[in-house]
């Protein structure tokens, strides 16, 4: 009898254990499936009902209008929109606005400018053109004039290279990457190479001297000079910089094949204004259709390289206008590109958050 009871108890325990395991497995599977199902349902609901994005910060208040040099703008008589898809691209509803760092008079500005000039071997006392602009000269290896605004560090370097035929004899031009590197190294030697320029690739064109003007060379082998244009890097790697001229960067240089190293730079203009990279606000954008209507009304800016009577627009994109003279903010623009060197700019910030551009 005891043996039978023990056997019966063992059987019951086995059955109970199996039931516990069975229902435990079922419960675990149900929990896993339920969790996956709930997670999927929540994700689906969020996808169908996305949260509204935070509104643009507009932390700089009402922005001043972008100042374009209207004396340069050449509006055509008519416009034709011929986009590849037949309609405008889709643009974001907002964009970043950057605050430029405004130069202020400093007791150290005079000495700082002289230190920069000395780095470039301008060692003599400068001539004061006005209260903020100094001019240095030197005669070797070329007659060179160096002018600098001691407050903003904007400068120009010009030489008499067009009067030096020896520079045209057997020119040895670097490749494009090396040419850009020569300019960057030249700026870096005087601590004038900011991060957002150091990472920019730059653009080059090969040039030939015809009379006393530079013109694009027919081929690399025919070239005597390289023209280099450098802008600050594109915002978020997507929105490039544009200046008042189609083919002119905020840093412009010409390299001669008859010289080497930094001496090969026979012309250079530096019009860089620093921004506070970590101090930005977002602003809502006007529609691209609105920008198109403004351009057609003759209220946009057209680069001076364009001279035809009719503008045929082939593409539209978002970019930033980086001027050669100081403006308080780096602001987005719609950029219309087309035939015959057409390039037109329209301020992109919604009109209720920006004054009318001048």
PyMOL commands that set and color helices and strands:
alter all, ss='L'
color gray80, all
select helices_A, chain A and resi 2-48+109-119+161-163+165-168+176-188+195-198+220-222+261-264+288-296+351-353
alter helices_A, ss='H'
color red, helices_A
select strands_A, chain A and resi 78-81+94-100+127-128+133-138+144-149+155-159+203-210+213-216+225-230+241-242+251-256+265-270+275-284+301-302+310-321+329-338+343-347
alter strands_A, ss='S'
color yellow, strands_A
deselect
rebuild
show_as cartoon
